[in-house]
Amino acid sequence: MDVIPAIDLLNGRCVRLYQGDYSQSEVFGEDPIAMAQTWVDQGASWLHLVDLDGAKTGEPINLPVIAKILEQISIPVQVGGGLRTAERVKELLGLGVRRVILGTIAIEQPDLVTQLCEQYPQQIVVGIDAREGKVATRGWLETSEVAAVTLGQQMAIAGAAAIIYTDIQRDGTLQGPNLPMLREMAEAVSIPIIASGGIGSLTDLLSLLGLEHQGVTGVIVGKALYSGNVSLREAIRAIGPGRWQDVPPDRSPDLDSSAFA
């Protein structure tokens, strides 16, 4: 299973939100480029970037930072946040992003998502962010009446490479993933599911292995890494380096928590 470190960008800094609340953001680093390299050095096989400013405004705001990260690191990167036009998707893929994550337009412009899946096979991932089983959009500021599982089925038919399922009420809480909802999503669709939200311990990560045979192929970890609750190296050893590439050599010491002071 892929263990994917998350870097959430807000005003050019690395932050984590609590349950998607922009007013409850915690800064974990002033230098996202150095942070990205840290996760590479600790064995990450993928990196997950979210432009929180872009998710709220509908326009990628942290594009210069994302471009610098892509120049610096050697592992594949997936990026989401504010990608609501074909032009923006093309721009990011042109920079070298391996996969783009589409959220709001999956609800508002599903035909565009289908078009992009056809144009960029295996490079379009749909992020389904749910609050009490309903899909939230526009940086989690609005909640639709669309059921998360229903949207997942539609996006699988549209040709999405994978679905990132985030339980907003678990995100940033360290309270563990929503296993029943992940299981329901995995059983409903035929494409890979990447779990996100709530990971707080190595035990939480191990609990996901029971869903691997149902299609949960990866997990995004954010706050637990930054707080020190989870060691990336230990997580990779416990649930595997993933299916994308071998783990790089152990080149750096464990992350110093003082880096986030």
C-alpha positions as CSV (number, residue, x, y, z in Angstrom):
1,M,0.0,0.0,0.0
2,D,1.3,3.5,-0.8
3,V,1.9,5.8,2.2
4,I,1.6,9.3,0.7
5,P,2.7,12.3,2.8
6,A,0.6,15.4,2.4
7,I,1.7,19.0,2.1
8,D,-1.2,21.4,2.4
9,L,-0.3,24.9,1.2
10,L,-1.9,28.0,2.6
11,N,-0.3,31.4,2.0
12,G,2.9,29.6,0.8
13,R,3.3,27.7,4.1
14,C,2.7,24.1,5.2
15,V,-0.4,23.9,7.3
16,R,-3.0,21.4,8.5
17,L,-6.7,22.3,9.0
18,Y,-8.9,20.8,11.6
19,Q,-12.0,19.2,10.0
20,G,-11.5,21.4,6.9
21,D,-11.9,24.6,8.9
22,Y,-9.7,27.4,7.5
23,S,-10.0,29.3,10.7
24,Q,-8.4,26.4,12.6
25,S,-5.1,26.1,10.6
26,E,-1.9,25.0,12.2
27,V,1.4,26.0,10.6
28,F,4.0,23.1,10.5
29,G,6.6,24.7,8.2
30,E,7.6,27.9,6.4
31,D,9.4,26.1,3.6
32,P,7.3,23.6,1.6
33,I,10.2,22.8,-0.7
34,A,12.4,21.7,2.2
35,M,9.5,19.8,3.6
36,A,8.9,17.9,0.3
37,Q,12.6,16.9,0.2
38,T,12.3,15.7,3.8
39,W,9.6,13.2,2.9
40,V,11.6,12.1,-0.2
41,D,14.6,11.5,2.0
42,Q,12.5,9.4,4.4
43,G,11.3,7.1,1.7
44,A,8.1,8.5,0.2
45,S,7.2,7.1,-3.2
46,W,4.5,9.7,-3.8
47,L,3.8,13.2,-2.6
48,H,0.3,14.8,-2.2
49,L,0.1,18.5,-2.6
50,V,-3.1,20.6,-1.9
51,D,-3.4,24.2,-2.7
52,L,-5.8,25.3,0.0
53,D,-5.9,28.9,-1.3
54,G,-6.8,27.6,-4.7
55,A,-9.5,25.3,-3.3
56,K,-11.2,28.3,-1.8
57,T,-10.8,30.7,-4.6
58,G,-11.1,28.4,-7.6
59,E,-7.7,29.5,-9.0
60,P,-4.3,27.8,-8.2
61,I,-2.6,30.4,-5.9
62,N,0.5,28.4,-4.9
63,L,1.6,27.4,-8.4
64,P,5.1,28.9,-8.0
65,V,5.7,26.9,-4.9
66,I,4.4,23.7,-6.6
67,A,6.7,24.3,-9.6
68,K,9.7,24.6,-7.3
69,I,8.8,21.4,-5.5
70,L,8.5,19.6,-8.9
71,E,12.0,20.9,-9.9
72,Q,13.5,19.8,-6.6
73,I,12.2,16.2,-6.0
74,S,12.4,13.0,-8.0
75,I,9.2,11.2,-7.0
76,P,5.8,11.5,-8.6
77,V,3.5,14.2,-7.3
78,Q,-0.3,14.5,-7.3
79,V,-1.8,18.0,-6.9
80,G,-5.3,19.3,-6.1
81,G,-7.0,22.5,-5.1
82,G,-8.7,24.9,-7.4
83,L,-8.4,22.9,-10.6
84,R,-11.7,23.7,-12.3
85,T,-10.8,24.2,-16.0
86,A,-9.1,22.1,-18.7
87,E,-6.5,24.8,-19.1
88,R,-5.4,24.6,-15.4
89,V,-5.2,20.8,-15.7
90,K,-3.0,21.0,-18.8
91,E,-0.8,23.6,-17.1
92,L,-0.1,21.4,-14.1
93,L,0.5,18.3,-16.2
94,G,2.8,20.4,-18.3
95,L,4.9,21.3,-15.2
96,G,5.4,17.6,-14.5
97,V,2.7,16.7,-12.1
98,R,1.9,13.0,-12.5
99,R,-1.7,13.1,-11.4
100,V,-4.2,16.0,-10.9
101,I,-6.9,15.8,-8.4
102,L,-10.3,17.1,-9.4
103,G,-13.0,17.8,-6.7
104,T,-15.6,20.5,-7.2
105,I,-15.9,20.0,-11.0
106,A,-16.8,16.4,-10.4
107,I,-20.1,17.7,-9.1
108,E,-20.5,20.8,-11.1
109,Q,-19.0,19.7,-14.5
110,P,-18.9,15.9,-14.7
111,D,-18.8,15.9,-18.5
112,L,-15.5,17.9,-18.3
113,V,-14.1,15.3,-16.0
114,T,-15.0,12.6,-18.5
115,Q,-13.3,14.6,-21.2
116,L,-10.2,15.1,-19.2
117,C,-10.0,11.4,-18.2
118,E,-10.1,10.5,-21.9
119,Q,-7.5,13.1,-22.8
120,Y,-5.1,12.2,-19.9
121,P,-5.5,8.5,-19.2
122,Q,-4.4,7.4,-15.7
123,Q,-3.6,11.0,-14.7
124,I,-7.0,12.2,-13.4
125,V,-7.9,11.4,-9.8
126,V,-11.1,12.5,-8.3
127,G,-11.1,13.8,-4.7
128,I,-14.3,13.0,-2.9
129,D,-14.5,14.9,0.3
130,A,-17.5,13.9,2.4
131,R,-19.3,15.3,5.4
132,E,-21.7,12.8,6.9
133,G,-21.7,10.9,3.6
134,K,-22.4,13.9,1.4
135,V,-19.9,15.5,-1.0
136,A,-18.4,18.8,0.0
137,T,-17.1,21.3,-2.6
138,R,-15.3,24.6,-3.0
139,G,-12.6,24.0,-0.4
140,W,-15.1,22.1,1.9
141,L,-17.0,25.4,2.4
142,E,-20.2,24.0,0.7
143,T,-21.9,20.6,1.2
144,S,-24.0,19.2,-1.7
145,E,-26.9,16.7,-1.5
146,V,-24.9,14.2,-3.6
147,A,-23.9,11.0,-1.8
148,A,-20.2,10.3,-1.8
149,V,-20.7,6.7,-3.0
150,T,-23.0,7.8,-5.9
151,L,-20.3,10.3,-7.1
152,G,-17.7,7.6,-6.8
153,Q,-19.6,5.3,-9.1
154,Q,-20.1,8.1,-11.6
155,M,-16.4,9.0,-11.6
156,A,-15.4,5.4,-12.0
157,I,-17.6,5.2,-15.1
158,A,-16.1,8.5,-16.3
159,G,-12.6,6.9,-16.3
160,A,-10.9,8.3,-13.2
161,A,-7.7,6.6,-12.4
162,A,-8.5,6.5,-8.7
163,I,-10.6,8.1,-6.0
164,I,-9.2,9.9,-2.9
165,Y,-11.8,9.6,-0.2
166,T,-11.6,12.1,2.6
167,D,-13.8,12.1,5.7
168,I,-13.8,15.8,6.6
169,Q,-15.0,15.2,10.1
170,R,-12.0,12.9,10.7
171,D,-9.4,15.1,8.8
172,G,-6.8,16.6,11.1
173,T,-8.3,14.9,14.2
174,L,-6.0,11.9,14.5
175,Q,-9.0,9.9,15.5
176,G,-8.6,7.1,12.9
177,P,-10.0,6.6,9.4
178,N,-13.7,6.0,8.7
179,L,-13.3,2.3,7.9
180,P,-17.0,1.5,7.2
181,M,-17.3,4.4,4.7
182,L,-14.0,3.4,3.0
183,R,-15.3,-0.2,2.7
184,E,-18.6,1.0,1.3
185,M,-16.8,3.1,-1.3
186,A,-14.3,0.4,-2.2
187,E,-17.1,-2.2,-2.7
188,A,-19.1,0.2,-4.9
189,V,-16.4,1.1,-7.4
190,S,-13.9,-0.8,-9.5
191,I,-11.0,1.7,-9.4
192,P,-8.4,2.1,-6.6
193,I,-9.3,4.0,-3.5
194,I,-6.8,6.2,-1.6
195,A,-7.8,6.8,2.0
196,S,-7.5,10.2,3.6
197,G,-8.4,11.8,6.9
198,G,-8.0,10.8,10.5
199,I,-4.8,8.8,10.5
200,G,-3.3,9.2,14.0
201,S,-1.2,6.1,14.6
202,L,0.6,3.1,13.1
203,T,-2.4,1.1,14.3
204,D,-4.7,3.2,12.1
205,L,-2.5,2.5,9.1
206,L,-2.5,-1.2,9.8
207,S,-6.3,-1.2,10.1
208,L,-6.4,-0.2,6.4
209,L,-4.6,-3.4,5.3
210,G,-7.9,-5.3,5.8
211,L,-9.4,-3.2,3.0
212,E,-6.5,-3.6,0.5
213,H,-8.1,-6.6,-1.2
214,Q,-11.2,-4.5,-1.7
215,G,-9.3,-1.9,-3.6
216,V,-7.9,0.5,-1.0
217,T,-4.4,0.8,-2.4
218,G,-3.0,3.9,-0.6
219,V,-3.3,6.3,2.3
220,I,-2.5,9.9,2.6
221,V,-1.0,11.0,5.9
222,G,-0.7,14.6,7.1
223,K,-1.0,15.7,10.7
224,A,0.2,12.4,12.2
225,L,3.5,12.8,10.4
226,Y,4.0,16.5,11.4
227,S,3.1,15.9,15.0
228,G,5.4,12.9,15.3
229,N,2.5,10.4,16.0
230,V,3.6,8.4,12.9
231,S,7.1,7.9,11.5
232,L,7.1,7.7,7.7
233,R,9.8,5.2,7.7
234,E,8.0,3.0,10.1
235,A,4.8,3.3,8.2
236,I,6.4,2.3,5.0
237,R,8.0,-0.7,6.7
238,A,4.7,-1.7,8.2
239,I,2.3,-1.5,5.3
240,G,4.7,-1.5,2.3
241,P,6.4,0.9,0.0
242,G,3.5,0.8,-2.5
243,R,3.4,-0.4,-6.0
244,W,4.9,2.6,-7.8
245,Q,8.6,2.5,-7.1
246,D,11.2,1.1,-4.6
247,V,11.8,3.0,-1.4
248,P,14.9,5.3,-1.8
249,P,17.9,4.5,0.5
250,D,17.7,5.8,4.1
251,R,19.7,9.0,3.6
252,S,18.6,11.2,6.4
253,P,18.0,11.2,10.1
254,D,14.4,11.1,11.4
255,L,12.6,14.4,11.1
256,D,13.5,16.9,13.8
257,S,10.3,18.2,15.3
258,S,12.2,21.6,15.8
259,A,11.8,22.1,12.0
260,F,8.2,22.9,12.7
261,A,8.8,25.3,15.5
